[in-house]
Amino acid sequence: MLSELSEWFWQERLWFPKGLGWADLEDRDGRVYAKARDLWVALPIALSFLIIRQLFERCVATPLASVLGVKETARLRAPHIPALEAHYCKVNKSPSQASIESLCKQTGHSERQVQRWFRRRRNQDRPSLLKKFREASWRFTFYLLAFIAGLAALIDKPWLYDLKEMWAGFPVLTILPSQYWYYMIELGFYGSLLFSVASDVKRKDFKEQIVHHVATILLISFSWCVNYIRAGTLIMLVHDSSDYLLESAKMFNYAGWRNACNYIFIGFAAVFIVTRLVIFPFRIIYCTWVYPVTIYEPFFGYYFFNGLLMVLQCLHIFWAVLIIRIAVRFLTSNEKVDDERSDKDETDESEDEEEDSRAKKNGPVQNGHPVYNNNHSKTE
């Protein structure tokens, strides 16, 4: 059954235009072509990235955080109360009013004490600034180096300037060493992101990030197998051109450098809109969707490849709405730039911390109001 499934999956009519097949991509006369088995190289590269990331975060990102002044705020720990801990872990981290009243009866605590416990408990799970800074530093470093390497690999290629050149001689296109390593390193990196997604900082667009990583891995793998490599290198370059700006803005945000963060973010927003909402759909997708049908008849691989590109474009539009909303708010009211994808508990001061600060300023608090000492001794 597996052999039949494999035979069906790799049949030429799915992957190639009519009249072409795998035999056309056999190495000959010193000319080397991309092969599906090459993709296995990305697996050890992904595992290597996981190890390199741990070393980078400890040896580079942590000292850099200290230099830039990344400071952690002390968080009050929630006392261990079994009933509340069980509800937090198994039912809901933000209980409803009815659940709070029920928990009050179970534990003998007041409603305010239960609410305070859940706020403190959520804050305990909130990722630290140092963790977020180290993650942003790692991604910034990779995206910047990948963009520079990709630009160096493509700067002398004709399809960087005339996109129709990406189809010249398709699919019998030899693979260059620079293209090989560009592909394998990018594929390995996105594979490592998928492996580490459970331990990375989770934001509101967590599901969209998973879809993005999976679509990117499929896109890179498929374009390699059917020799869409020239198009693939352009797509990766376009994506890497703005990502490092976003990660650098995050780094300055976590370090408290508000002005640097704000202006880098505005630069990122401009590059993102130009590359993802103009160049990507109207130049690259046009040359993968419209132009190829003038050369050969559409086939399954043509539809599959462009379908993945449309998935990425939908994600681009989703993120562009968030980015434009943040940029407009900053430009019109000069508010600080905050990542709208972050959950409230990740960035906002908790009500409990506000109460503590009021208590320090105004003295003890009882039932939400300051207690005043009226037993003044008379002075004689």
C-alpha positions as CSV (number, residue, x, y, z in Angstrom):
1,M,0.0,0.0,0.0
2,L,2.8,2.4,0.8
3,S,4.5,1.7,-2.5
4,E,1.2,2.4,-4.3
5,L,0.8,5.7,-2.3
6,S,4.4,6.7,-3.1
7,E,3.9,5.9,-6.8
8,W,0.7,8.0,-6.9
9,F,2.3,10.9,-5.0
10,W,5.3,11.2,-7.2
11,Q,3.6,10.7,-10.5
12,E,4.9,13.2,-13.1
13,R,1.5,14.7,-14.2
14,L,1.1,16.1,-10.6
15,W,4.6,17.8,-10.5
16,F,5.5,18.7,-14.0
17,P,4.0,20.4,-17.1
18,K,2.9,18.0,-19.9
19,G,5.8,16.4,-21.7
20,L,8.3,16.8,-18.8
21,G,9.2,14.5,-15.9
22,W,11.8,13.4,-13.4
23,A,14.1,12.1,-16.1
24,D,14.7,15.7,-17.2
25,L,16.2,16.4,-13.8
26,E,18.8,13.7,-13.8
27,D,22.3,14.9,-13.3
28,R,24.3,14.8,-16.6
29,D,27.4,16.4,-18.2
30,G,28.4,18.0,-14.9
31,R,25.0,19.7,-14.5
32,V,23.4,19.2,-11.1
33,Y,19.7,19.5,-10.5
34,A,17.6,19.7,-7.3
35,K,16.2,16.4,-5.9
36,A,13.7,15.6,-3.2
37,R,16.2,13.6,-1.2
38,D,18.3,16.7,-0.7
39,L,15.7,18.0,1.7
40,W,16.8,15.5,4.4
41,V,19.8,17.8,4.9
42,A,17.5,20.3,6.5
43,L,16.7,18.1,9.4
44,P,20.2,18.0,11.0
45,I,20.5,21.7,10.1
46,A,17.2,22.4,12.1
47,L,18.6,20.4,15.1
48,S,21.9,22.3,14.8
49,F,20.0,25.6,14.9
50,L,18.3,24.5,18.2
51,I,21.7,23.9,19.8
52,I,23.2,27.1,18.3
53,R,20.2,29.1,19.6
54,Q,20.8,27.9,23.2
55,L,24.5,28.9,23.0
56,F,23.6,32.2,21.4
57,E,21.0,33.2,23.9
58,R,23.3,32.3,26.8
59,C,26.6,33.7,25.5
60,V,25.5,36.6,23.3
61,A,21.9,37.7,24.0
62,T,22.0,37.6,27.8
63,P,25.2,39.8,28.0
64,L,23.7,42.1,25.4
65,A,20.5,42.4,27.4
66,S,22.6,43.6,30.4
67,V,24.4,46.1,28.3
68,L,21.1,47.6,26.9
69,G,19.6,47.7,30.3
70,V,16.9,45.1,30.1
71,K,15.3,45.1,33.6
72,E,13.0,42.6,35.1
73,T,10.1,43.7,37.4
74,A,9.7,41.7,40.6
75,R,6.5,39.6,40.5
76,L,4.6,38.5,43.5
77,R,4.0,34.8,43.6
78,A,0.6,33.3,44.3
79,P,0.4,31.1,47.4
80,H,-0.2,27.5,46.8
81,I,-4.0,26.9,47.2
82,P,-4.9,23.4,45.7
83,A,-8.5,24.3,44.7
84,L,-7.5,27.5,42.9
85,E,-4.4,25.8,41.2
86,A,-6.6,22.9,40.0
87,H,-9.1,25.4,38.5
88,Y,-6.3,27.4,36.9
89,C,-4.6,24.4,35.3
90,K,-7.6,22.3,34.3
91,V,-10.6,24.7,33.8
92,N,-9.8,28.4,33.1
93,K,-7.0,30.8,33.8
94,S,-9.5,33.7,33.9
95,P,-12.5,32.4,35.8
96,S,-16.0,33.9,35.4
97,Q,-17.8,35.7,38.1
98,A,-19.9,32.5,38.9
99,S,-16.7,30.4,39.1
100,I,-15.1,33.0,41.4
101,E,-18.1,32.8,43.8
102,S,-17.9,29.0,43.8
103,L,-14.2,29.1,44.5
104,C,-14.7,31.5,47.4
105,K,-17.0,29.0,49.0
106,Q,-14.5,26.2,48.5
107,T,-11.5,28.0,49.8
108,G,-13.0,30.4,52.4
109,H,-11.3,33.3,50.8
110,S,-12.9,36.6,49.8
111,E,-13.8,37.4,46.2
112,R,-11.0,40.0,46.0
113,Q,-8.4,37.5,47.4
114,V,-9.4,34.9,44.7
115,Q,-9.2,37.5,41.9
116,R,-5.8,38.6,43.3
117,W,-4.6,35.0,43.3
118,F,-5.5,34.5,39.7
119,R,-3.8,37.7,38.6
120,R,-0.6,36.8,40.4
121,R,-0.8,33.2,39.1
122,R,-1.2,34.5,35.5
123,N,1.8,36.8,36.0
124,Q,3.9,33.8,37.1
125,D,3.3,32.2,33.7
126,R,4.0,35.4,31.8
127,P,7.3,35.2,29.9
128,S,10.1,37.4,31.3
129,L,11.5,40.4,29.5
130,L,14.8,38.6,29.3
131,K,13.3,35.6,27.6
132,K,11.5,37.8,25.1
133,F,14.7,39.8,24.5
134,R,16.8,36.7,23.9
135,E,14.2,35.3,21.4
136,A,14.0,38.5,19.5
137,S,17.9,38.7,19.4
138,W,18.2,35.3,17.9
139,R,15.6,35.9,15.2
140,F,17.1,39.4,14.5
141,T,20.5,37.8,14.0
142,F,19.3,35.1,11.7
143,Y,17.0,37.3,9.6
144,L,19.7,39.9,9.1
145,L,22.3,37.4,8.1
146,A,19.9,35.5,5.9
147,F,18.9,38.8,4.1
148,I,22.5,39.8,3.5
149,A,23.4,36.2,2.3
150,G,20.3,36.1,0.1
151,L,21.0,39.5,-1.5
152,A,24.7,38.4,-2.1
153,A,23.5,35.2,-3.8
154,L,21.0,37.0,-6.0
155,I,22.7,40.4,-6.7
156,D,24.2,39.2,-10.0
157,K,21.2,37.0,-11.1
158,P,19.1,38.3,-14.0
159,W,15.8,37.1,-12.4
160,L,16.3,39.6,-9.5
161,Y,15.7,42.4,-12.0
162,D,13.5,40.8,-14.6
163,L,11.2,38.4,-12.9
164,K,10.2,36.6,-16.1
165,E,13.8,35.3,-16.2
166,M,12.9,32.9,-13.4
167,W,11.1,30.7,-15.9
168,A,13.8,30.8,-18.6
169,G,14.6,27.1,-19.4
170,F,12.2,25.8,-16.7
171,P,12.2,23.1,-15.4
172,V,15.7,22.1,-16.6
173,L,17.5,24.6,-14.3
174,T,20.8,23.7,-12.7
175,I,21.3,24.3,-9.0
176,L,24.0,26.6,-7.8
177,P,25.9,26.0,-4.5
178,S,24.7,29.4,-3.2
179,Q,21.0,28.4,-4.0
180,Y,21.5,25.0,-2.4
181,W,22.7,26.4,1.0
182,Y,20.3,29.3,0.9
183,Y,17.4,26.9,0.6
184,M,18.7,24.3,3.1
185,I,19.5,26.9,5.8
186,E,16.2,28.7,5.4
187,L,14.3,25.4,5.5
188,G,16.3,24.3,8.6
189,F,15.6,27.5,10.4
190,Y,11.9,27.4,9.9
191,G,12.0,23.7,10.9
192,S,13.7,24.7,14.1
193,L,11.0,27.4,14.8
194,L,8.4,24.7,14.4
195,F,10.2,22.4,16.8
196,S,10.6,25.2,19.4
197,V,7.1,26.7,19.1
198,A,5.9,25.1,22.3
199,S,8.6,26.8,24.4
200,D,8.7,30.2,22.6
201,V,6.7,33.2,23.7
202,K,3.0,32.7,22.7
203,R,1.1,35.7,21.3
204,K,-2.4,36.2,20.0
205,D,-1.5,35.2,16.5
206,F,0.0,31.8,17.7
207,K,-2.2,29.9,15.3
208,E,-1.4,32.2,12.4
209,Q,2.3,31.7,13.2
210,I,1.9,27.9,13.0
211,V,0.1,28.2,9.7
212,H,2.9,30.5,8.4
213,H,5.7,28.1,9.5
214,V,3.9,25.1,7.9
215,A,3.1,26.9,4.7
216,T,6.7,28.2,4.5
217,I,8.1,24.8,5.0
218,L,5.8,23.3,2.4
219,L,6.5,26.1,0.0
220,I,10.3,25.8,0.3
221,S,10.1,22.0,0.0
222,F,7.8,21.9,-2.9
223,S,9.6,24.6,-4.9
224,W,12.8,22.7,-4.4
225,C,11.3,19.4,-5.7
226,V,9.9,20.8,-8.9
227,N,12.7,23.3,-9.5
228,Y,10.8,26.5,-8.7
229,I,14.1,27.5,-7.1
230,R,14.5,30.9,-8.7
231,A,11.0,31.9,-7.6
232,G,11.7,30.4,-4.2
233,T,14.9,32.5,-3.6
234,L,13.0,35.7,-4.5
235,I,10.2,34.9,-2.1
236,M,12.6,34.2,0.8
237,L,14.5,37.4,0.1
238,V,11.3,39.5,0.1
239,H,10.3,38.0,3.5
240,D,13.7,38.4,5.1
241,S,13.9,42.1,4.0
242,S,11.6,43.3,6.8
243,D,11.7,40.6,9.5
244,Y,15.0,41.7,11.0
245,L,13.6,45.3,11.5
246,L,10.7,44.0,13.5
247,E,12.9,41.9,15.7
248,S,15.3,44.8,16.3
249,A,12.3,47.0,17.3
250,K,11.2,44.4,19.8
251,M,14.7,44.3,21.3
252,F,14.8,48.1,21.9
253,N,11.2,47.9,23.2
254,Y,12.2,45.3,25.8
255,A,15.2,47.4,26.7
256,G,13.1,50.5,27.3
257,W,14.5,52.5,24.4
258,R,11.2,53.8,23.3
259,N,12.3,56.3,20.7
260,A,14.6,53.8,18.9
261,C,11.8,51.2,19.0
262,N,9.2,53.6,17.6
263,Y,11.2,54.8,14.7
264,I,12.5,51.4,13.7
265,F,9.0,50.1,13.8
266,I,7.8,52.8,11.5
267,G,10.6,51.9,9.1
268,F,9.6,48.2,9.4
269,A,6.0,49.1,8.7
270,A,7.0,50.9,5.5
271,V,9.2,48.1,4.3
272,F,6.6,45.5,5.2
273,I,3.8,47.2,3.3
274,V,6.0,47.7,0.2
275,T,7.4,44.2,0.1
276,R,4.4,42.2,1.3
277,L,1.5,44.2,-0.1
278,V,3.0,45.5,-3.3
279,I,6.0,43.6,-4.5
280,F,4.9,40.1,-3.3
281,P,1.4,40.1,-4.8
282,F,1.8,42.4,-7.8
283,R,5.2,41.3,-8.9
284,I,6.1,37.8,-7.6
285,I,2.7,36.2,-7.5
286,Y,1.9,37.8,-10.9
287,C,5.0,36.1,-12.3
288,T,4.1,32.7,-10.8
289,W,0.3,32.8,-11.5
290,V,-0.2,34.7,-14.8
291,Y,3.1,34.5,-16.7
292,P,3.7,30.7,-16.5
293,V,0.4,29.8,-18.3
294,T,1.8,31.6,-21.4
295,I,4.6,29.0,-21.4
296,Y,2.9,25.7,-20.4
297,E,-0.5,24.3,-19.5
298,P,-1.4,24.6,-15.8
299,F,-0.9,21.4,-13.7
300,F,-1.4,20.4,-10.1
301,G,2.0,21.7,-9.0
302,Y,1.2,25.1,-10.5
303,Y,-2.1,25.4,-8.5
304,F,-0.5,24.0,-5.3
305,F,2.4,26.4,-5.4
306,N,0.3,29.4,-6.0
307,G,-2.2,28.3,-3.4
308,L,0.5,28.3,-0.8
309,L,1.5,31.8,-1.9
310,M,-2.1,33.0,-1.5
311,V,-2.1,31.5,2.1
312,L,1.0,33.6,2.8
313,Q,-0.6,36.7,1.3
314,C,-3.7,36.3,3.5
315,L,-1.4,36.2,6.5
316,H,0.4,39.3,5.2
317,I,-2.9,41.2,5.0
318,F,-3.8,40.0,8.6
319,W,-0.5,41.3,10.0
320,A,-0.6,44.5,7.9
321,V,-3.8,45.5,9.6
322,L,-2.2,45.1,13.0
323,I,0.9,47.0,11.9
324,I,-1.0,49.9,10.3
325,R,-3.2,50.2,13.4
326,I,-0.1,50.5,15.6
327,A,1.6,52.9,13.3
328,V,-1.4,55.2,12.9
329,R,-1.9,55.3,16.7
330,F,1.8,56.3,17.1
331,L,1.8,58.9,14.3
332,T,-1.5,60.6,15.4
333,S,-1.2,60.6,19.2
334,N,2.5,59.8,19.7
335,E,1.7,56.8,21.8
336,K,4.4,54.2,22.4
337,V,4.6,51.3,20.0
338,D,3.3,48.1,21.5
339,D,2.9,44.7,19.9
340,E,-0.8,44.1,19.5
341,R,-0.2,40.4,19.2
342,S,0.9,40.3,22.9
343,D,-1.6,39.2,25.4
344,K,-2.6,41.8,28.0
345,D,-0.9,39.9,30.8
346,E,2.4,40.0,28.9
347,T,2.7,43.8,28.8
348,D,0.2,45.6,31.1
349,E,0.8,46.2,34.8
350,S,-1.6,44.0,36.7
351,E,-4.3,45.5,38.9
352,D,-2.7,43.8,41.8
353,E,0.6,45.6,41.3
354,E,-1.4,48.9,41.2
355,E,-3.0,48.1,44.5
356,D,0.4,47.3,46.0
357,S,1.8,50.6,44.8
358,R,-1.2,52.5,46.2
359,A,-0.8,50.6,49.5
360,K,2.8,51.8,49.7
361,K,1.8,55.3,48.9
362,N,-1.4,55.6,51.0
363,G,-0.9,53.0,53.7
364,P,-2.9,49.9,54.4
365,V,-5.9,49.0,52.2
366,Q,-9.1,47.5,53.4
367,N,-12.0,46.5,51.0
368,G,-10.3,48.6,48.3
369,H,-10.1,51.8,50.4
370,P,-7.3,53.2,52.4
371,V,-7.5,52.9,56.2
372,Y,-6.9,56.1,58.1
373,N,-5.5,56.1,61.6
374,N,-7.8,58.4,63.7
375,N,-6.2,57.6,67.1
376,H,-3.9,60.6,67.2
377,S,-2.4,61.3,70.5
378,K,-2.9,64.9,71.8
379,T,0.2,67.0,72.1
380,E,0.5,69.0,75.3
